[in-house]
Each structure stands twice: as C-alpha cells, then as structure tokens.
Amino acid sequence: MARSQPPVLAPVPAAGHTALLVIDMISCWDFPDAEKLLPGAHAIAARIATLKARCTRAGVPTIYVNDNRGRWRSDFSKLVELSLAAGGAGAEITSALLPEETDYFVLKPKQSAFFATPLELLLAYLKARRLIVTGVASDQCIVATVADAGMRDLEAIVPRDCVASQTPARNERFLRQAKEALRVSTPLASRIRLPAKR
C-alpha cells in the first residue's frame, strides 16, 4: 500500500511582490580575507535584523543566500549550528539574524545568488519581482546578484547601511557604481517602503 504524501502547501505570495535577500551573513568566517570582512558584517548585522523584522511583519519573505564553499553536501541548518558554535563576532551575527521556520535559504557555488541556484524559481513561486539585497561583500556577491537581477527584469534595492565590504572605501565605490551604472536605489533601510502590515 502506497504511503500518502503530505499535502503540498499553497504558495503564499510575497507581500508587495517583495523579498529580502540576506547574503553571506551566516558563516564560520574561516575563509581568506574573512578577518577583513567580519568587522563590516558585524557592524551591519543589527540593521539587517531590524529590516528583517519589519519585512516579516509586512509579509515580505526573507531568503538567506550563502556560499556552499565547494561543499556539495552542504546543509544550511548545519551551517547555522557551526557558526553559533564557533563563537565570537560570527556567532553574534548569526544570533542576531537567526533564521526562522518561515524563512527560505539558497546555497550558491559562486558570487551571484542566481548562478546555478533555484533562486529564480523560488522568486517566481513567491511572485516576488522586487528584491531588497543586503549582506556582504558589497563589491563581490552583492554586485553580482544585483546585476543578475537586472538581467531578469527584477527591481533591486540595496539599503546602503545594510551592506559592507572588506574596507569602507570599497563599499563606497560599490554604492556609487550601484547608483550610477546599475541604476539601483541605495536608500537607508529605514526609508524603504514596505507593504502595509498584514
């Protein structure tokens, strides 16, 4: 006798067709240049957490996007556990941004959140066409993701107080490029308009 399958959950469309991306903030920070990137990530974690709380209240889903670091058997929940166990500033970041059961996650093999990942399908499932992109590193994974979003006719917003790079100068260069070359809005997170609370 065949076992019955659990019912497929009906998709809950993203409020305002908007989704929040949190890129590479959950980590053990054990990669080259991590010591240069970690202070910036630590500085923006609380602001991303505040924005995430606003998004959750508004019905805007959060999607965590992380490198698989060449580990093709990666598991996001295990990464969260390892990050918390590592202690220090990395664990503080993870604690501040602790994923909830209603959040989504995507593991990526390269810089862009779209490259060789199911992100595009997930966004279609959520009916999300507007992305709020946060995290690190702004001039690497964030810029690649924003450029790929544009090629898919998706709107990207980068809150300038919720992204960081290895140095403030690099981050400022990215923000100028985002605004001038990519035509991406870079407001403060508190100025981003979200759908009315559900």
C-alpha positions as CSV (number, residue, x, y, z in Angstrom):
1,M,0.0,0.0,0.0
2,A,1.5,3.3,-1.0
3,R,2.1,5.8,1.8
4,S,0.1,9.0,1.4
5,Q,2.2,12.1,0.7
6,P,1.8,15.3,2.8
7,P,-0.2,17.9,1.0
8,V,1.7,20.5,-1.0
9,L,1.4,23.9,0.7
10,A,-0.2,26.5,-1.5
11,P,2.3,29.4,-2.2
12,V,1.9,32.5,-0.1
13,P,2.7,35.3,-2.5
14,A,5.3,37.8,-1.2
15,A,3.6,41.0,0.0
16,G,4.2,43.8,-2.4
17,H,5.9,41.3,-4.7
18,T,9.0,42.0,-2.5
19,A,11.6,39.6,-1.0
20,L,14.5,40.3,1.3
21,L,17.9,38.7,0.5
22,V,20.4,38.2,3.2
23,I,23.7,37.3,1.5
24,D,26.6,35.5,3.2
25,M,26.0,36.8,6.7
26,I,25.7,33.3,8.2
27,S,29.3,32.0,8.3
28,C,32.1,30.5,10.3
29,W,34.3,33.2,8.8
30,D,37.1,30.8,8.1
31,F,37.9,31.8,4.5
32,P,40.7,34.1,3.1
33,D,40.1,37.7,3.9
34,A,37.5,36.8,6.5
35,E,39.2,38.9,9.2
36,K,38.9,42.0,6.9
37,L,35.2,41.4,6.1
38,L,34.0,40.3,9.5
39,P,34.1,43.8,11.2
40,G,31.9,45.3,8.4
41,A,29.5,42.3,8.6
42,H,29.3,42.7,12.3
43,A,28.5,46.4,12.0
44,I,25.5,45.9,9.7
45,A,24.0,42.8,11.4
46,A,21.7,44.7,13.8
47,R,20.4,46.9,11.0
48,I,19.7,43.9,8.8
49,A,17.9,42.3,11.7
50,T,15.8,45.4,12.2
51,L,14.9,45.4,8.5
52,K,14.1,41.7,8.6
53,A,11.7,42.2,11.5
54,R,9.9,44.9,9.5
55,C,9.8,42.7,6.5
56,T,8.4,39.8,8.5
57,R,5.6,42.0,10.0
58,A,4.7,43.2,6.4
59,G,4.6,39.7,4.9
60,V,7.8,40.1,3.0
61,P,9.7,36.8,2.9
62,T,13.4,36.5,3.9
63,I,15.7,34.4,1.7
64,Y,19.2,33.6,3.2
65,V,21.8,33.1,0.4
66,N,25.1,31.5,1.3
67,D,28.2,30.1,-0.4
68,N,28.5,26.4,-0.3
69,R,32.3,26.9,-0.4
70,G,32.7,23.9,-2.7
71,R,30.9,21.6,-0.2
72,W,28.3,20.0,-2.3
73,R,26.8,18.2,0.6
74,S,26.2,21.5,2.4
75,D,23.2,21.9,4.7
76,F,22.1,25.4,5.8
77,S,20.9,24.4,9.2
78,K,24.3,22.8,9.9
79,L,26.0,26.0,8.8
80,V,23.9,27.9,11.3
81,E,24.9,25.4,14.1
82,L,28.6,25.6,13.1
83,S,28.5,29.4,13.1
84,L,27.0,29.6,16.5
85,A,29.4,27.0,17.9
86,A,32.4,29.0,16.5
87,G,31.7,31.8,18.9
88,G,33.0,35.4,18.6
89,A,31.6,38.0,16.3
90,G,30.5,35.5,13.7
91,A,28.2,33.8,16.3
92,E,26.9,37.2,17.3
93,I,26.0,37.9,13.7
94,T,24.2,34.6,13.4
95,S,22.4,35.1,16.7
96,A,21.1,38.5,15.5
97,L,20.0,37.1,12.2
98,L,18.8,33.6,13.3
99,P,16.6,32.1,10.6
100,E,13.0,31.3,11.4
101,E,11.0,28.3,10.2
102,T,9.1,30.6,7.7
103,D,12.4,31.8,6.1
104,Y,13.9,30.4,2.9
105,F,17.5,29.6,2.0
106,V,19.6,29.1,-1.1
107,L,23.2,27.8,-1.3
108,K,25.3,29.2,-4.2
109,P,28.5,28.0,-5.7
110,K,29.7,31.4,-7.0
111,Q,29.3,35.1,-6.3
112,S,25.8,35.6,-7.7
113,A,22.8,34.4,-5.8
114,F,21.3,33.4,-9.2
115,F,24.1,31.4,-10.7
116,A,23.4,27.7,-10.6
117,T,20.8,28.1,-7.8
118,P,17.0,27.8,-7.6
119,L,16.6,31.4,-6.6
120,E,14.8,32.4,-9.8
121,L,12.3,29.6,-9.4
122,L,11.8,30.5,-5.7
123,L,11.1,34.1,-6.6
124,A,8.6,33.0,-9.3
125,Y,6.9,30.8,-6.7
126,L,6.7,33.7,-4.3
127,K,5.6,36.1,-7.1
128,A,8.4,38.4,-6.0
129,R,9.7,40.9,-8.5
130,R,11.3,43.4,-6.1
131,L,14.4,42.4,-4.2
132,I,15.9,44.2,-1.1
133,V,19.5,43.0,-1.2
134,T,21.6,43.0,2.0
135,G,24.9,41.4,3.2
136,V,28.5,41.0,2.1
137,A,30.6,41.6,0.3
138,S,29.1,44.5,-1.5
139,D,31.6,44.7,-4.3
140,Q,31.6,41.0,-4.9
141,C,28.5,38.9,-4.2
142,I,26.1,41.8,-3.8
143,V,27.1,43.5,-7.1
144,A,26.9,40.2,-9.0
145,T,23.5,39.4,-7.6
146,V,22.1,42.9,-8.4
147,A,23.5,42.8,-11.9
148,D,21.9,39.4,-12.5
149,A,18.6,40.6,-11.0
150,G,18.6,43.4,-13.6
151,M,19.1,41.0,-16.4
152,R,16.0,39.2,-15.2
153,D,14.0,42.4,-15.2
154,L,13.7,42.3,-11.4
155,E,13.9,45.5,-9.4
156,A,16.8,45.6,-6.8
157,I,17.1,47.9,-3.9
158,V,20.3,48.0,-1.8
159,P,20.0,49.7,1.6
160,R,23.3,51.4,1.9
161,D,23.5,50.8,5.7
162,C,22.9,47.1,5.3
163,V,25.9,46.2,3.0
164,A,29.6,46.0,3.7
165,S,32.9,45.1,2.1
166,Q,36.5,44.5,3.2
167,T,37.1,48.3,3.6
168,P,34.8,51.3,3.8
169,A,36.4,52.7,0.6
170,R,35.5,49.5,-1.4
171,N,31.9,49.7,-0.1
172,E,31.6,53.4,-1.1
173,R,32.8,52.5,-4.6
174,F,30.2,49.8,-4.9
175,L,27.4,52.2,-3.8
176,R,28.5,54.7,-6.4
177,Q,28.6,52.0,-9.1
178,A,25.2,50.7,-8.0
179,K,23.6,54.1,-8.3
180,E,25.3,55.4,-11.3
181,A,26.0,52.3,-13.5
182,L,23.4,49.8,-12.4
183,R,20.6,52.4,-11.7
184,V,19.9,50.7,-8.3
185,S,18.4,52.7,-5.5
186,T,20.5,52.8,-2.3
187,P,18.4,54.3,0.5
188,L,18.8,53.9,4.2
189,A,17.0,50.7,5.3
190,S,14.6,52.8,7.4
191,R,13.5,54.7,4.3
192,I,12.5,51.6,2.3
193,R,8.7,51.5,1.8
194,L,7.2,48.1,2.6
195,P,3.6,46.9,2.1
196,A,1.1,47.8,4.8
197,K,1.2,45.5,7.8
198,R,-0.9,42.3,7.4
